[in-house]
């Protein structure tokens, strides 16, 4: 069964911000980041429960770690139901926490 992956407005803004940051440095690097995140997100269509759970009182929150260079990105998402995954936030691992 495939899950539908949807993004909140805040998650879309995160993607634009992360891409713009790298775009100012190197177009090729920005494109590689976009591809790495896209590949990671495609994994959520099939196996969202395989990602680590966020500790605390929210049992449906998970994190996907996407390696990229010496660090990577962390995607906070919620498994809404048996058909839908909602991306809530995307951060570089060296950014402040988003919980």
C-alpha positions as CSV (number, residue, x, y, z in Angstrom):
1,X,0.0,0.0,0.0
2,X,1.3,3.4,-0.9
3,X,1.0,6.4,1.4
4,X,0.2,9.8,0.1
5,X,2.8,12.3,1.3
6,X,1.6,15.8,1.8
7,X,3.4,18.9,3.1
8,X,2.2,21.6,5.4
9,X,2.8,25.2,4.4
10,X,5.6,25.4,7.0
11,X,7.3,22.3,5.6
12,X,7.2,23.8,2.1
13,X,8.7,27.0,3.4
14,X,11.4,25.0,5.0
15,X,12.3,23.4,1.7
16,X,12.4,26.8,-0.1
17,X,14.6,28.2,2.7
18,X,17.0,25.3,2.7
19,X,17.2,25.3,-1.1
20,X,17.8,29.1,-1.2
21,X,20.5,28.9,1.3
22,X,22.5,26.4,-0.8
23,X,21.6,28.2,-4.0
24,X,23.5,31.2,-2.8
25,X,26.5,29.0,-2.3
26,X,26.4,26.5,-5.2
27,X,23.7,25.6,-7.7
28,X,24.9,22.1,-8.1
29,X,24.9,21.6,-4.3
30,X,21.4,23.0,-4.1
31,X,20.2,20.5,-6.8
32,X,21.9,17.6,-5.0
33,X,20.2,18.5,-1.8
34,X,16.9,18.7,-3.5
35,X,17.4,15.3,-5.0
36,X,18.5,13.7,-1.7
37,X,15.4,15.1,0.1
38,X,13.2,13.9,-2.8
39,X,14.6,10.4,-2.6
40,X,14.2,10.3,1.2
41,X,10.6,11.5,0.9
42,X,9.8,8.7,-1.7
43,X,10.7,6.2,1.0
44,X,7.9,7.5,3.1
45,X,5.4,6.4,0.4
46,X,6.1,2.8,1.3
47,X,7.6,2.6,4.8
48,X,6.8,5.6,7.0
49,X,6.7,3.4,10.2
50,X,10.3,2.3,9.6
51,X,11.5,5.8,10.7
52,X,12.3,6.5,14.3
53,X,9.5,7.7,16.6
54,X,9.8,11.0,18.3
55,X,9.8,10.6,22.0
56,X,7.1,12.2,24.0
57,X,3.3,12.3,24.1
58,X,2.8,12.2,20.3
59,X,2.8,8.5,19.2
60,X,2.3,9.3,15.6
61,X,5.2,11.6,15.1
62,X,8.3,10.2,13.4
63,X,11.6,11.5,12.1
64,X,13.3,10.7,8.9
65,X,17.1,11.3,8.7
66,X,18.4,12.1,5.2
67,X,22.2,12.0,5.0
68,X,23.8,14.7,3.0
69,X,27.5,15.4,3.1
70,X,29.0,15.5,6.6
71,X,25.6,16.1,8.1
72,X,22.1,15.9,6.6
73,X,18.5,16.8,7.1
74,X,15.8,15.7,9.6
75,X,12.2,15.5,8.5
76,X,9.5,15.6,11.1
77,X,6.3,13.9,10.0
78,X,3.1,12.5,11.2
79,X,1.4,9.3,10.1
80,X,-2.2,10.6,9.8
81,X,-3.9,7.3,8.9
82,X,-3.3,4.2,6.9
83,X,-3.0,6.3,3.7
84,X,-1.5,9.7,4.6
85,X,1.8,11.0,5.8
86,X,2.1,14.7,6.6
87,X,5.4,16.5,6.5
88,X,5.5,19.0,9.3
89,X,9.0,20.4,9.3
90,X,12.4,19.9,7.6
91,X,15.7,21.1,9.2
92,X,19.3,20.8,8.6
93,X,20.9,18.7,11.4
94,X,22.9,21.7,12.5
95,X,19.9,23.9,12.9
96,X,18.0,24.5,16.1
97,X,15.5,21.8,17.1
98,X,11.9,22.0,15.7
99,X,10.0,20.1,18.4
